[in-house]
Amino acid sequence: MKKEIIPHDIQRKIEQIIDEFNKEELDLINDFYKYIAEFKGKYIYLKIMKYESISQAGRLTFSGDINNLEFAIYKYSSEKYDIDEMFFPGVQYLDGTVNGALYACNTAYPPM
């Protein structure tokens, strides 16, 4: 069974989008609060780095189109990613893009 892997050029593009989001939206707190990505197979895990701590925020599923990504929010109550959860602050930003997912995560888990 072949494991699906996101191409390296797509991974770099996603990291660039996240870096731009961090600079534009989190510029006042970027030194100690920013989003990072972890790539595993077909998944892109969006995580929040706060000082030295890293916590989950959301997960994107890549199926070949960087503008049509499936999103799942991380639910701390169940400690799982939930693709069916559509009642959380920020859901209105979900549009299949990395930026939409970042805005949704940043609204659901605002910097403190």
C-alpha angles and dihedrals in degrees: 000000000000116000113227113237128187109239114254093240090056090047090053091048091051091049089050091052090050092048090051091049091050092050097044102037104027101033095129094051102026094113092068106015125049144133122254133181131228117195120210119165108305093345131097111198113205110209135180118230110202111178102310095334123097123200135177122256109162147333130230124200117215116212100167103291121083089202096053105054123155113232132211122182119221110243113205090194091067098019089231140107110254118203092181097054108109101157107084134103108274099029089121090070095060108113103145095270133110090240092053090051092049092051090048092050093045091053094044092045105026121191113263 
